[in-house]
Amino acid sequence: MLEATLMQATVHVSRLETYMPYLLARSMCSVTGFDVTQCNQNFMLSDSSLLIRFSDATALDELTESASPITEEHAWSNQHQHPTTSIAG
């Protein structure tokens, strides 16, 4: 069984057009070619102390079948803060 971890990620505005199609509600992606750094403790969006940074080498591939689907109670919206919309990153 796959074990998933939700981590905060940042996407520079210059790369939004590239990655936005993958950042959909309840979608899962395989991510390769990213940087990992310590998260700023004053701006944490999750319990993880690590932050993923997308770079020019980052590639995302949408997973069509998953052993661990995202349930609605785990999908959160940055705008509404209730468990029925989307996760980014």
PDB file of N, CA, C and O in Angstrom:
ATOM      1  N   MET A   1       0.841  -1.179   0.000  1.00  0.00           N
ATOM      2  CA  MET A   1       0.000   0.000   0.000  1.00  0.00           C
ATOM      3  C   MET A   1       0.889   1.246   0.000  1.00  0.00           C
ATOM      4  O   MET A   1       1.898   1.302   0.703  1.00  0.00           O
ATOM      5  N   LEU A   2       0.506   2.227  -0.786  1.00  0.00           N
ATOM      6  CA  LEU A   2       1.253   3.477  -0.839  1.00  0.00           C
ATOM      7  C   LEU A   2       0.979   4.314   0.391  1.00  0.00           C
ATOM      8  O   LEU A   2      -0.132   4.317   0.922  1.00  0.00           O
ATOM      9  N   GLU A   3       1.993   5.017   0.834  1.00  0.00           N
ATOM     10  CA  GLU A   3       1.816   5.931   1.950  1.00  0.00           C
ATOM     11  C   GLU A   3       2.010   7.343   1.420  1.00  0.00           C
ATOM     12  O   GLU A   3       3.065   7.660   0.871  1.00  0.00           O
ATOM     13  N   ALA A   4       1.010   8.186   1.576  1.00  0.00           N
ATOM     14  CA  ALA A   4       1.059   9.544   1.041  1.00  0.00           C
ATOM     15  C   ALA A   4       1.324  10.543   2.155  1.00  0.00           C
ATOM     16  O   ALA A   4       0.947  10.332   3.308  1.00  0.00           O
ATOM     17  N   THR A   5       1.972  11.624   1.790  1.00  0.00           N
ATOM     18  CA  THR A   5       2.237  12.706   2.720  1.00  0.00           C
ATOM     19  C   THR A   5       1.829  14.010   2.072  1.00  0.00           C
ATOM     20  O   THR A   5       2.218  14.291   0.938  1.00  0.00           O
ATOM     21  N   LEU A   6       1.052  14.805   2.777  1.00  0.00           N
ATOM     22  CA  LEU A   6       0.672  16.126   2.296  1.00  0.00           C
ATOM     23  C   LEU A   6       1.721  17.107   2.771  1.00  0.00           C
ATOM     24  O   LEU A   6       1.989  17.207   3.969  1.00  0.00           O
ATOM     25  N   MET A   7       2.321  17.839   1.829  1.00  0.00           N
ATOM     26  CA  MET A   7       3.348  18.813   2.168  1.00  0.00           C
ATOM     27  C   MET A   7       3.047  20.128   1.481  1.00  0.00           C
ATOM     28  O   MET A   7       2.464  20.164   0.398  1.00  0.00           O
ATOM     29  N   GLN A   8       3.450  21.196   2.122  1.00  0.00           N
ATOM     30  CA  GLN A   8       3.319  22.521   1.543  1.00  0.00           C
ATOM     31  C   GLN A   8       4.259  22.629   0.345  1.00  0.00           C
ATOM     32  O   GLN A   8       5.392  22.149   0.395  1.00  0.00           O
ATOM     33  N   ALA A   9       3.790  23.258  -0.726  1.00  0.00           N
ATOM     34  CA  ALA A   9       4.623  23.470  -1.909  1.00  0.00           C
ATOM     35  C   ALA A   9       4.442  24.890  -2.405  1.00  0.00           C
ATOM     36  O   ALA A   9       3.376  25.485  -2.242  1.00  0.00           O
ATOM     37  N   THR A  10       5.484  25.428  -3.010  1.00  0.00           N
ATOM     38  CA  THR A  10       5.374  26.760  -3.599  1.00  0.00           C
ATOM     39  C   THR A  10       5.623  26.668  -5.095  1.00  0.00           C
ATOM     40  O   THR A  10       6.451  25.881  -5.553  1.00  0.00           O
ATOM     41  N   VAL A  11       4.900  27.475  -5.842  1.00  0.00           N
ATOM     42  CA  VAL A  11       5.074  27.562  -7.285  1.00  0.00           C
ATOM     43  C   VAL A  11       5.269  29.033  -7.611  1.00  0.00           C
ATOM     44  O   VAL A  11       4.382  29.849  -7.363  1.00  0.00           O
ATOM     45  N   HIS A  12       6.425  29.375  -8.163  1.00  0.00           N
ATOM     46  CA  HIS A  12       6.690  30.767  -8.530  1.00  0.00           C
ATOM     47  C   HIS A  12       5.699  31.187  -9.607  1.00  0.00           C
ATOM     48  O   HIS A  12       5.332  30.387 -10.468  1.00  0.00           O
ATOM     49  N   VAL A  13       5.270  32.433  -9.559  1.00  0.00           N
ATOM     50  CA  VAL A  13       4.266  32.944 -10.484  1.00  0.00           C
ATOM     51  C   VAL A  13       4.662  32.718 -11.942  1.00  0.00           C
ATOM     52  O   VAL A  13       3.788  32.545 -12.792  1.00  0.00           O
ATOM     53  N   SER A  14       5.938  32.716 -12.244  1.00  0.00           N
ATOM     54  CA  SER A  14       6.386  32.492 -13.623  1.00  0.00           C
ATOM     55  C   SER A  14       6.138  31.056 -14.086  1.00  0.00           C
ATOM     56  O   SER A  14       6.172  30.782 -15.285  1.00  0.00           O
ATOM     57  N   ARG A  15       5.888  30.132 -13.142  1.00  0.00           N
ATOM     58  CA  ARG A  15       5.647  28.731 -13.495  1.00  0.00           C
ATOM     59  C   ARG A  15       4.181  28.319 -13.345  1.00  0.00           C
ATOM     60  O   ARG A  15       3.839  27.163 -13.596  1.00  0.00           O
ATOM     61  N   LEU A  16       3.317  29.245 -12.942  1.00  0.00           N
ATOM     62  CA  LEU A  16       1.910  28.900 -12.730  1.00  0.00           C
ATOM     63  C   LEU A  16       1.255  28.325 -13.978  1.00  0.00           C
ATOM     64  O   LEU A  16       0.518  27.343 -13.890  1.00  0.00           O
ATOM     65  N   GLU A  17       1.510  28.916 -15.123  1.00  0.00           N
ATOM     66  CA  GLU A  17       0.892  28.432 -16.359  1.00  0.00           C
ATOM     67  C   GLU A  17       1.292  26.988 -16.648  1.00  0.00           C
ATOM     68  O   GLU A  17       0.493  26.214 -17.175  1.00  0.00           O
ATOM     69  N   THR A  18       2.512  26.630 -16.308  1.00  0.00           N
ATOM     70  CA  THR A  18       3.004  25.269 -16.526  1.00  0.00           C
ATOM     71  C   THR A  18       2.321  24.258 -15.612  1.00  0.00           C
ATOM     72  O   THR A  18       1.932  23.181 -16.063  1.00  0.00           O
ATOM     73  N   TYR A  19       2.170  24.598 -14.325  1.00  0.00           N
ATOM     74  CA  TYR A  19       1.698  23.628 -13.343  1.00  0.00           C
ATOM     75  C   TYR A  19       0.217  23.719 -13.008  1.00  0.00           C
ATOM     76  O   TYR A  19      -0.329  22.777 -12.433  1.00  0.00           O
ATOM     77  N   MET A  20      -0.452  24.813 -13.344  1.00  0.00           N
ATOM     78  CA  MET A  20      -1.856  24.991 -12.970  1.00  0.00           C
ATOM     79  C   MET A  20      -2.770  23.850 -13.442  1.00  0.00           C
ATOM     80  O   MET A  20      -3.668  23.468 -12.692  1.00  0.00           O
ATOM     81  N   PRO A  21      -2.587  23.288 -14.644  1.00  0.00           N
ATOM     82  CA  PRO A  21      -3.466  22.182 -15.058  1.00  0.00           C
ATOM     83  C   PRO A  21      -3.416  20.965 -14.131  1.00  0.00           C
ATOM     84  O   PRO A  21      -4.358  20.172 -14.110  1.00  0.00           O
ATOM     85  N   TYR A  22      -2.339  20.806 -13.371  1.00  0.00           N
ATOM     86  CA  TYR A  22      -2.196  19.665 -12.461  1.00  0.00           C
ATOM     87  C   TYR A  22      -2.724  19.947 -11.060  1.00  0.00           C
ATOM     88  O   TYR A  22      -2.926  19.015 -10.281  1.00  0.00           O
ATOM     89  N   LEU A  23      -2.949  21.203 -10.728  1.00  0.00           N
ATOM     90  CA  LEU A  23      -3.337  21.583  -9.370  1.00  0.00           C
ATOM     91  C   LEU A  23      -4.854  21.669  -9.268  1.00  0.00           C
ATOM     92  O   LEU A  23      -5.417  22.754  -9.128  1.00  0.00           O
ATOM     93  N   LEU A  24      -5.499  20.525  -9.339  1.00  0.00           N
ATOM     94  CA  LEU A  24      -6.951  20.426  -9.333  1.00  0.00           C
ATOM     95  C   LEU A  24      -7.439  19.753  -8.057  1.00  0.00           C
ATOM     96  O   LEU A  24      -6.705  19.000  -7.416  1.00  0.00           O
ATOM     97  N   ALA A  25      -8.679  20.033  -7.701  1.00  0.00           N
ATOM     98  CA  ALA A  25      -9.286  19.424  -6.518  1.00  0.00           C
ATOM     99  C   ALA A  25      -9.256  17.907  -6.630  1.00  0.00           C
ATOM    100  O   ALA A  25      -9.626  17.341  -7.658  1.00  0.00           O
ATOM    101  N   ARG A  26      -8.815  17.264  -5.572  1.00  0.00           N
ATOM    102  CA  ARG A  26      -8.794  15.809  -5.427  1.00  0.00           C
ATOM    103  C   ARG A  26      -7.969  15.092  -6.482  1.00  0.00           C
ATOM    104  O   ARG A  26      -8.170  13.898  -6.707  1.00  0.00           O
ATOM    105  N   SER A  27      -7.050  15.788  -7.131  1.00  0.00           N
ATOM    106  CA  SER A  27      -6.186  15.125  -8.102  1.00  0.00           C
ATOM    107  C   SER A  27      -4.890  14.698  -7.413  1.00  0.00           C
ATOM    108  O   SER A  27      -4.478  15.287  -6.414  1.00  0.00           O
ATOM    109  N   MET A  28      -4.264  13.673  -7.961  1.00  0.00           N
ATOM    110  CA  MET A  28      -2.993  13.203  -7.421  1.00  0.00           C
ATOM    111  C   MET A  28      -1.987  13.163  -8.556  1.00  0.00           C
ATOM    112  O   MET A  28      -2.305  12.756  -9.673  1.00  0.00           O
ATOM    113  N   CYS A  29      -0.773  13.590  -8.256  1.00  0.00           N
ATOM    114  CA  CYS A  29       0.287  13.639  -9.259  1.00  0.00           C
ATOM    115  C   CYS A  29       1.553  13.007  -8.718  1.00  0.00           C
ATOM    116  O   CYS A  29       1.821  13.024  -7.517  1.00  0.00           O
ATOM    117  N   SER A  30       2.313  12.455  -9.629  1.00  0.00           N
ATOM    118  CA  SER A  30       3.672  12.049  -9.330  1.00  0.00           C
ATOM    119  C   SER A  30       4.548  13.259  -9.628  1.00  0.00           C
ATOM    120  O   SER A  30       4.443  13.853 -10.702  1.00  0.00           O
ATOM    121  N   VAL A  31       5.414  13.630  -8.683  1.00  0.00           N
ATOM    122  CA  VAL A  31       6.262  14.814  -8.835  1.00  0.00           C
ATOM    123  C   VAL A  31       7.724  14.380  -8.804  1.00  0.00           C
ATOM    124  O   VAL A  31       8.151  13.671  -7.893  1.00  0.00           O
ATOM    125  N   THR A  32       8.490  14.812  -9.808  1.00  0.00           N
ATOM    126  CA  THR A  32       9.927  14.538  -9.851  1.00  0.00           C
ATOM    127  C   THR A  32      10.673  15.841 -10.111  1.00  0.00           C
ATOM    128  O   THR A  32      10.108  16.784 -10.666  1.00  0.00           O
ATOM    129  N   GLY A  33      11.930  15.894  -9.715  1.00  0.00           N
ATOM    130  CA  GLY A  33      12.773  17.047  -9.998  1.00  0.00           C
ATOM    131  C   GLY A  33      12.414  18.287  -9.215  1.00  0.00           C
ATOM    132  O   GLY A  33      12.283  19.367  -9.793  1.00  0.00           O
ATOM    133  N   PHE A  34      12.250  18.155  -7.904  1.00  0.00           N
ATOM    134  CA  PHE A  34      11.895  19.297  -7.067  1.00  0.00           C
ATOM    135  C   PHE A  34      12.944  19.479  -5.975  1.00  0.00           C
ATOM    136  O   PHE A  34      13.751  18.586  -5.717  1.00  0.00           O
ATOM    137  N   ASP A  35      12.918  20.644  -5.343  1.00  0.00           N
ATOM    138  CA  ASP A  35      13.831  20.941  -4.238  1.00  0.00           C
ATOM    139  C   ASP A  35      13.073  20.836  -2.920  1.00  0.00           C
ATOM    140  O   ASP A  35      11.878  21.128  -2.864  1.00  0.00           O
ATOM    141  N   VAL A  36      13.763  20.421  -1.864  1.00  0.00           N
ATOM    142  CA  VAL A  36      13.166  20.333  -0.530  1.00  0.00           C
ATOM    143  C   VAL A  36      13.988  21.203   0.413  1.00  0.00           C
ATOM    144  O   VAL A  36      15.218  21.142   0.413  1.00  0.00           O
ATOM    145  N   THR A  37      13.305  22.010   1.210  1.00  0.00           N
ATOM    146  CA  THR A  37      13.976  22.896   2.153  1.00  0.00           C
ATOM    147  C   THR A  37      13.160  22.970   3.437  1.00  0.00           C
ATOM    148  O   THR A  37      12.041  22.458   3.490  1.00  0.00           O
ATOM    149  N   GLN A  38      13.697  23.592   4.453  1.00  0.00           N
ATOM    150  CA  GLN A  38      12.970  23.799   5.706  1.00  0.00           C
ATOM    151  C   GLN A  38      11.847  24.809   5.481  1.00  0.00           C
ATOM    152  O   GLN A  38      12.033  25.804   4.781  1.00  0.00           O
ATOM    153  N   CYS A  39      10.703  24.556   6.066  1.00  0.00           N
ATOM    154  CA  CYS A  39       9.548  25.442   5.970  1.00  0.00           C
ATOM    155  C   CYS A  39       9.706  26.603   6.949  1.00  0.00           C
ATOM    156  O   CYS A  39      10.186  26.414   8.067  1.00  0.00           O
ATOM    157  N   ASN A  40       9.306  27.794   6.535  1.00  0.00           N
ATOM    158  CA  ASN A  40       9.275  28.943   7.435  1.00  0.00           C
ATOM    159  C   ASN A  40       8.207  28.663   8.493  1.00  0.00           C
ATOM    160  O   ASN A  40       7.025  28.574   8.164  1.00  0.00           O
ATOM    161  N   GLN A  41       8.599  28.527   9.729  1.00  0.00           N
ATOM    162  CA  GLN A  41       7.680  28.158  10.809  1.00  0.00           C
ATOM    163  C   GLN A  41       6.560  29.174  11.020  1.00  0.00           C
ATOM    164  O   GLN A  41       5.534  28.835  11.610  1.00  0.00           O
ATOM    165  N   ASN A  42       6.732  30.405  10.556  1.00  0.00           N
ATOM    166  CA  ASN A  42       5.696  31.429  10.705  1.00  0.00           C
ATOM    167  C   ASN A  42       4.607  31.321   9.645  1.00  0.00           C
ATOM    168  O   ASN A  42       3.548  31.931   9.789  1.00  0.00           O
ATOM    169  N   PHE A  43       4.848  30.560   8.588  1.00  0.00           N
ATOM    170  CA  PHE A  43       3.898  30.479   7.479  1.00  0.00           C
ATOM    171  C   PHE A  43       3.593  29.043   7.086  1.00  0.00           C
ATOM    172  O   PHE A  43       3.444  28.753   5.899  1.00  0.00           O
ATOM    173  N   MET A  44       3.496  28.147   8.043  1.00  0.00           N
ATOM    174  CA  MET A  44       3.239  26.740   7.763  1.00  0.00           C
ATOM    175  C   MET A  44       1.783  26.515   7.385  1.00  0.00           C
ATOM    176  O   MET A  44       0.879  27.027   8.045  1.00  0.00           O
ATOM    177  N   LEU A  45       1.555  25.737   6.308  1.00  0.00           N
ATOM    178  CA  LEU A  45       0.207  25.359   5.897  1.00  0.00           C
ATOM    179  C   LEU A  45      -0.115  23.922   6.280  1.00  0.00           C
ATOM    180  O   LEU A  45      -1.262  23.492   6.156  1.00  0.00           O
ATOM    181  N   SER A  46       0.870  23.185   6.737  1.00  0.00           N
ATOM    182  CA  SER A  46       0.660  21.805   7.159  1.00  0.00           C
ATOM    183  C   SER A  46       1.559  21.522   8.358  1.00  0.00           C
ATOM    184  O   SER A  46       2.293  22.399   8.814  1.00  0.00           O
ATOM    185  N   ASP A  47       1.497  20.293   8.865  1.00  0.00           N
ATOM    186  CA  ASP A  47       2.313  19.911  10.011  1.00  0.00           C
ATOM    187  C   ASP A  47       3.758  19.591   9.628  1.00  0.00           C
ATOM    188  O   ASP A  47       4.609  19.420  10.500  1.00  0.00           O
ATOM    189  N   SER A  48       4.030  19.512   8.340  1.00  0.00           N
ATOM    190  CA  SER A  48       5.370  19.165   7.885  1.00  0.00           C
ATOM    191  C   SER A  48       6.334  20.330   8.086  1.00  0.00           C
ATOM    192  O   SER A  48       5.973  21.487   7.876  1.00  0.00           O
ATOM    193  N   SER A  49       7.551  20.018   8.492  1.00  0.00           N
ATOM    194  CA  SER A  49       8.577  21.051   8.651  1.00  0.00           C
ATOM    195  C   SER A  49       9.350  21.267   7.352  1.00  0.00           C
ATOM    196  O   SER A  49      10.275  22.076   7.299  1.00  0.00           O
ATOM    197  N   LEU A  50       8.960  20.534   6.303  1.00  0.00           N
ATOM    198  CA  LEU A  50       9.636  20.644   5.017  1.00  0.00           C
ATOM    199  C   LEU A  50       8.756  21.350   3.994  1.00  0.00           C
ATOM    200  O   LEU A  50       7.530  21.348   4.105  1.00  0.00           O
ATOM    201  N   LEU A  51       9.392  21.950   3.003  1.00  0.00           N
ATOM    202  CA  LEU A  51       8.722  22.683   1.938  1.00  0.00           C
ATOM    203  C   LEU A  51       9.247  22.172   0.605  1.00  0.00           C
ATOM    204  O   LEU A  51      10.455  22.012   0.435  1.00  0.00           O
ATOM    205  N   ILE A  52       8.355  21.918  -0.336  1.00  0.00           N
ATOM    206  CA  ILE A  52       8.740  21.508  -1.683  1.00  0.00           C
ATOM    207  C   ILE A  52       8.750  22.745  -2.562  1.00  0.00           C
ATOM    208  O   ILE A  52       7.803  23.530  -2.550  1.00  0.00           O
ATOM    209  N   ARG A  53       9.826  22.919  -3.327  1.00  0.00           N
ATOM    210  CA  ARG A  53       9.908  24.021  -4.288  1.00  0.00           C
ATOM    211  C   ARG A  53       9.988  23.445  -5.687  1.00  0.00           C
ATOM    212  O   ARG A  53      10.869  22.642  -5.992  1.00  0.00           O
ATOM    213  N   PHE A  54       9.055  23.863  -6.540  1.00  0.00           N
ATOM    214  CA  PHE A  54       9.109  23.453  -7.935  1.00  0.00           C
ATOM    215  C   PHE A  54      10.209  24.251  -8.620  1.00  0.00           C
ATOM    216  O   PHE A  54      10.445  25.410  -8.278  1.00  0.00           O
ATOM    217  N   SER A  55      10.885  23.630  -9.591  1.00  0.00           N
ATOM    218  CA  SER A  55      11.966  24.292 -10.317  1.00  0.00           C
ATOM    219  C   SER A  55      11.803  24.010 -11.805  1.00  0.00           C
ATOM    220  O   SER A  55      10.818  23.400 -12.222  1.00  0.00           O
ATOM    221  N   ASP A  56      12.766  24.455 -12.604  1.00  0.00           N
ATOM    222  CA  ASP A  56      12.721  24.182 -14.043  1.00  0.00           C
ATOM    223  C   ASP A  56      12.795  22.688 -14.328  1.00  0.00           C
ATOM    224  O   ASP A  56      12.348  22.240 -15.384  1.00  0.00           O
ATOM    225  N   ALA A  57      13.348  21.917 -13.409  1.00  0.00           N
ATOM    226  CA  ALA A  57      13.480  20.474 -13.593  1.00  0.00           C
ATOM    227  C   ALA A  57      12.249  19.697 -13.121  1.00  0.00           C
ATOM    228  O   ALA A  57      12.185  18.483 -13.314  1.00  0.00           O
ATOM    229  N   THR A  58      11.279  20.367 -12.512  1.00  0.00           N
ATOM    230  CA  THR A  58      10.106  19.691 -11.964  1.00  0.00           C
ATOM    231  C   THR A  58       9.199  19.172 -13.076  1.00  0.00           C
ATOM    232  O   THR A  58       8.908  19.878 -14.041  1.00  0.00           O
ATOM    233  N   ALA A  59       8.760  17.930 -12.920  1.00  0.00           N
ATOM    234  CA  ALA A  59       7.803  17.326 -13.851  1.00  0.00           C
ATOM    235  C   ALA A  59       6.668  16.720 -13.042  1.00  0.00           C
ATOM    236  O   ALA A  59       6.903  16.058 -12.031  1.00  0.00           O
ATOM    237  N   LEU A  60       5.440  16.947 -13.486  1.00  0.00           N
ATOM    238  CA  LEU A  60       4.265  16.378 -12.837  1.00  0.00           C
ATOM    239  C   LEU A  60       3.563  15.455 -13.818  1.00  0.00           C
ATOM    240  O   LEU A  60       3.408  15.789 -14.993  1.00  0.00           O
ATOM    241  N   ASP A  61       3.143  14.300 -13.335  1.00  0.00           N
ATOM    242  CA  ASP A  61       2.361  13.357 -14.125  1.00  0.00           C
ATOM    243  C   ASP A  61       1.130  13.002 -13.319  1.00  0.00           C
ATOM    244  O   ASP A  61       1.235  12.521 -12.190  1.00  0.00           O
ATOM    245  N   GLU A  62      -0.043  13.237 -13.899  1.00  0.00           N
ATOM    246  CA  GLU A  62      -1.290  12.941 -13.199  1.00  0.00           C
ATOM    247  C   GLU A  62      -1.441  11.437 -13.027  1.00  0.00           C
ATOM    248  O   GLU A  62      -1.224  10.672 -13.967  1.00  0.00           O
ATOM    249  N   LEU A  63      -1.812  11.018 -11.824  1.00  0.00           N
ATOM    250  CA  LEU A  63      -2.069   9.609 -11.535  1.00  0.00           C
ATOM    251  C   LEU A  63      -3.547   9.348 -11.776  1.00  0.00           C
ATOM    252  O   LEU A  63      -4.399   9.956 -11.128  1.00  0.00           O
ATOM    253  N   THR A  64      -3.857   8.452 -12.698  1.00  0.00           N
ATOM    254  CA  THR A  64      -5.259   8.173 -13.002  1.00  0.00           C
ATOM    255  C   THR A  64      -5.846   7.135 -12.062  1.00  0.00           C
ATOM    256  O   THR A  64      -7.047   7.158 -11.790  1.00  0.00           O
ATOM    257  N   GLU A  65      -5.018   6.221 -11.560  1.00  0.00           N
ATOM    258  CA  GLU A  65      -5.475   5.238 -10.585  1.00  0.00           C
ATOM    259  C   GLU A  65      -4.578   5.337  -9.365  1.00  0.00           C
ATOM    260  O   GLU A  65      -3.353   5.390  -9.477  1.00  0.00           O
ATOM    261  N   SER A  66      -5.201   5.361  -8.209  1.00  0.00           N
ATOM    262  CA  SER A  66      -4.425   5.529  -6.990  1.00  0.00           C
ATOM    263  C   SER A  66      -4.811   4.489  -5.956  1.00  0.00           C
ATOM    264  O   SER A  66      -5.978   4.114  -5.839  1.00  0.00           O
ATOM    265  N   ALA A  67      -3.832   4.031  -5.215  1.00  0.00           N
ATOM    266  CA  ALA A  67      -4.092   3.122  -4.106  1.00  0.00           C
ATOM    267  C   ALA A  67      -4.556   3.888  -2.881  1.00  0.00           C
ATOM    268  O   ALA A  67      -5.038   3.289  -1.919  1.00  0.00           O
ATOM    269  N   SER A  68      -4.418   5.204  -2.906  1.00  0.00           N
ATOM    270  CA  SER A  68      -4.765   6.044  -1.768  1.00  0.00           C
ATOM    271  C   SER A  68      -5.476   7.314  -2.249  1.00  0.00           C
ATOM    272  O   SER A  68      -4.872   8.386  -2.250  1.00  0.00           O
ATOM    273  N   PRO A  69      -6.753   7.214  -2.660  1.00  0.00           N
ATOM    274  CA  PRO A  69      -7.446   8.399  -3.175  1.00  0.00           C
ATOM    275  C   PRO A  69      -7.659   9.458  -2.097  1.00  0.00           C
ATOM    276  O   PRO A  69      -7.741   9.146  -0.909  1.00  0.00           O
ATOM    277  N   ILE A  70      -7.746  10.708  -2.528  1.00  0.00           N
ATOM    278  CA  ILE A  70      -7.996  11.810  -1.605  1.00  0.00           C
ATOM    279  C   ILE A  70      -9.496  11.879  -1.345  1.00  0.00           C
ATOM    280  O   ILE A  70     -10.283  12.041  -2.277  1.00  0.00           O
ATOM    281  N   THR A  71      -9.887  11.757  -0.094  1.00  0.00           N
ATOM    282  CA  THR A  71     -11.300  11.837   0.257  1.00  0.00           C
ATOM    283  C   THR A  71     -11.700  13.293   0.442  1.00  0.00           C
ATOM    284  O   THR A  71     -10.845  14.155   0.649  1.00  0.00           O
ATOM    285  N   GLU A  72     -13.001  13.568   0.367  1.00  0.00           N
ATOM    286  CA  GLU A  72     -13.472  14.943   0.501  1.00  0.00           C
ATOM    287  C   GLU A  72     -13.090  15.552   1.838  1.00  0.00           C
ATOM    288  O   GLU A  72     -12.800  16.746   1.903  1.00  0.00           O
ATOM    289  N   GLU A  73     -13.082  14.763   2.908  1.00  0.00           N
ATOM    290  CA  GLU A  73     -12.738  15.334   4.207  1.00  0.00           C
ATOM    291  C   GLU A  73     -11.265  15.734   4.295  1.00  0.00           C
ATOM    292  O   GLU A  73     -10.880  16.480   5.195  1.00  0.00           O
ATOM    293  N   HIS A  74     -10.435  15.241   3.361  1.00  0.00           N
ATOM    294  CA  HIS A  74      -9.031  15.637   3.338  1.00  0.00           C
ATOM    295  C   HIS A  74      -8.723  16.693   2.289  1.00  0.00           C
ATOM    296  O   HIS A  74      -7.595  17.180   2.218  1.00  0.00           O
ATOM    297  N   ALA A  75      -9.697  17.053   1.480  1.00  0.00           N
ATOM    298  CA  ALA A  75      -9.502  18.078   0.451  1.00  0.00           C
ATOM    299  C   ALA A  75      -9.884  19.427   1.040  1.00  0.00           C
ATOM    300  O   ALA A  75     -11.031  19.627   1.441  1.00  0.00           O
ATOM    301  N   TRP A  76      -8.935  20.355   1.095  1.00  0.00           N
ATOM    302  CA  TRP A  76      -9.160  21.651   1.734  1.00  0.00           C
ATOM    303  C   TRP A  76      -8.999  22.780   0.741  1.00  0.00           C
ATOM    304  O   TRP A  76      -8.207  22.693  -0.198  1.00  0.00           O
ATOM    305  N   SER A  77      -9.748  23.828   0.954  1.00  0.00           N
ATOM    306  CA  SER A  77      -9.656  25.019   0.122  1.00  0.00           C
ATOM    307  C   SER A  77      -8.941  26.122   0.878  1.00  0.00           C
ATOM    308  O   SER A  77      -9.207  26.335   2.060  1.00  0.00           O
ATOM    309  N   ASN A  78      -8.031  26.829   0.209  1.00  0.00           N
ATOM    310  CA  ASN A  78      -7.373  27.977   0.825  1.00  0.00           C
ATOM    311  C   ASN A  78      -8.343  29.136   1.002  1.00  0.00           C
ATOM    312  O   ASN A  78      -8.148  29.968   1.888  1.00  0.00           O
ATOM    313  N   GLN A  79      -9.391  29.208   0.173  1.00  0.00           N
ATOM    314  CA  GLN A  79     -10.336  30.310   0.241  1.00  0.00           C
ATOM    315  C   GLN A  79     -11.394  30.101   1.313  1.00  0.00           C
ATOM    316  O   GLN A  79     -11.721  31.029   2.053  1.00  0.00           O
ATOM    317  N   HIS A  80     -11.930  28.895   1.402  1.00  0.00           N
ATOM    318  CA  HIS A  80     -13.094  28.666   2.262  1.00  0.00           C
ATOM    319  C   HIS A  80     -12.781  27.939   3.563  1.00  0.00           C
ATOM    320  O   HIS A  80     -13.556  28.017   4.516  1.00  0.00           O
ATOM    321  N   GLN A  81     -11.672  27.244   3.613  1.00  0.00           N
ATOM    322  CA  GLN A  81     -11.261  26.498   4.797  1.00  0.00           C
ATOM    323  C   GLN A  81     -12.323  25.508   5.276  1.00  0.00           C
ATOM    324  O   GLN A  81     -12.564  25.385   6.477  1.00  0.00           O
ATOM    325  N   HIS A  82     -12.953  24.809   4.342  1.00  0.00           N
ATOM    326  CA  HIS A  82     -13.838  23.719   4.726  1.00  0.00           C
ATOM    327  C   HIS A  82     -13.547  22.524   3.825  1.00  0.00           C
ATOM    328  O   HIS A  82     -13.054  22.702   2.711  1.00  0.00           O
ATOM    329  N   PRO A  83     -13.843  21.314   4.284  1.00  0.00           N
ATOM    330  CA  PRO A  83     -13.365  20.110   3.605  1.00  0.00           C
ATOM    331  C   PRO A  83     -14.189  19.664   2.402  1.00  0.00           C
ATOM    332  O   PRO A  83     -14.611  18.509   2.358  1.00  0.00           O
ATOM    333  N   THR A  84     -14.433  20.533   1.427  1.00  0.00           N
ATOM    334  CA  THR A  84     -15.171  20.066   0.263  1.00  0.00           C
ATOM    335  C   THR A  84     -14.570  20.533  -1.047  1.00  0.00           C
ATOM    336  O   THR A  84     -15.106  20.205  -2.105  1.00  0.00           O
ATOM    337  N   THR A  85     -13.502  21.271  -1.024  1.00  0.00           N
ATOM    338  CA  THR A  85     -12.965  21.770  -2.282  1.00  0.00           C
ATOM    339  C   THR A  85     -11.566  21.252  -2.552  1.00  0.00           C
ATOM    340  O   THR A  85     -11.391  20.034  -2.606  1.00  0.00           O
ATOM    341  N   SER A  86     -10.566  22.088  -2.723  1.00  0.00           N
ATOM    342  CA  SER A  86      -9.330  21.597  -3.321  1.00  0.00           C
ATOM    343  C   SER A  86      -8.090  21.724  -2.456  1.00  0.00           C
ATOM    344  O   SER A  86      -8.052  22.447  -1.460  1.00  0.00           O
ATOM    345  N   ILE A  87      -7.067  20.975  -2.894  1.00  0.00           N
ATOM    346  CA  ILE A  87      -5.730  21.075  -2.329  1.00  0.00           C
ATOM    347  C   ILE A  87      -4.838  21.626  -3.433  1.00  0.00           C
ATOM    348  O   ILE A  87      -4.988  21.236  -4.591  1.00  0.00           O
ATOM    349  N   ALA A  88      -3.956  22.484  -3.117  1.00  0.00           N
ATOM    350  CA  ALA A  88      -2.961  22.918  -4.092  1.00  0.00           C
ATOM    351  C   ALA A  88      -1.604  22.359  -3.666  1.00  0.00           C
ATOM    352  O   ALA A  88      -1.319  22.412  -2.470  1.00  0.00           O
ATOM    353  N   GLY A  89      -0.752  21.836  -4.526  1.00  0.00           N
ATOM    354  CA  GLY A  89       0.562  21.509  -4.305  1.00  0.00           C
ATOM    355  C   GLY A  89       1.009  20.314  -3.975  1.00  0.00           C
ATOM    356  O   GLY A  89       2.214  20.132  -3.800  1.00  0.00           O
TER     357      GLY A  89
END
